[in-house]
Amino acid sequence: MTDKRIIIATITAHSGHEGYVAERIERLAALTRQESGCLRYEVYRDPTNAAVTLIYEVWSSHADWRHHVATDHLQAFKKEVLTDRGSMQVEILRHDSEP
């Protein structure tokens, strides 16, 4: 049985902050793609709503995903974006076993 994690993160920028949030997402994506265990990290922008971005993530294990959640670059993103410029919803689509 695999321990792979598939994550969908939906980030919604608050009105007037769309460009700032998009820039921070690109910075986050570049750093995250370099992480051990990151198998896929794709950013999709809603073509009809500039405020909405979907991130599709695949991690090789629960431990790798938990490490990502604790990284300095994700924590900085949360502080810079999620405090007053946007919101994020995270869904775990697949988890075959828990540690």
N, C-alpha and C positions, 0 to 999 in steps of 0.2 A: 504494500500500500504506500502511496506517495504522500508526502507532507506538503505538497505544492499549495501555494496560495494564489488565488486570482482575486484581484481587488478592483473595484470600480469606485473612483472618487469623482464626485461632481462638485465643481467649485463655481459659485455664483458671485460675481463682482457686484458690489453696490453701485448704484447709479453714479456716474462721474469718475469711477475708479477702474473702468474696464481696461484701459491701456496699462496702468500700473500693475494690475493683477496679472494680465497676460505676460508682461515682462518678467515678473517674479516666478510665474509658472515655468517659463522657458529656462530660467536660471536653475530652478529646482530640478527640472527634468534632466538637464545636462549633468548635474552632480549625481543625481540618483542613478542614472544609467551606468555610472562608473562603479557602483556598489557591488560588492560580492553578493551573489545570489539573485541579482536582478536579471531576470531572463527577458523581460519585455516591459517597456514603459512608454506608452503611446499617448500623445496629447491630441485631442480632437476638439475643435472649437465649433460651437453651434453656428451654422451658416445663417440662421435667421435671428439669432440673439447673441450679440457680442459679449454679453455678460456671462454666458454659460460656457464652461469648459469641462469636458469629461476626460479623465485620465484612466487608461486601462493598464493595469499592472499585473505582471506574473512574477512570482517569487519562488525560488527553488524549495524553500522550506518556511515553516512558521518562524523559526529562529531568525532567518534572514530578514523576513518582513518586520519582526519585532525590533531588530537592530535598526532597520530603516526608520521606523517610527521614532526612535530615540536619537537619530543623527542631529548634529548641530544645524545642518542646512534645512531639515524639515522643521525643526523647532524655530529657527529664524523665520521661515516662511509663515508659520502659524502666527508668530508675533507680528510680523510686518503686514500680513494680509487678513488674517482671521480675527484680529482684534476689532477693527472698525472699517475695513475696506471690502470684506467679502465673507462668505460662509462656505462650509464644506460638509458634504455628506459622504460617508464611506460605507461601502457594502462589501462584505466578503462573500464572493460567489461560490467558492469551493474551498472546503477544508476537509480533507479526508481523515485526519487524526489530530488530536490536540496533544501538545507535549505533556 
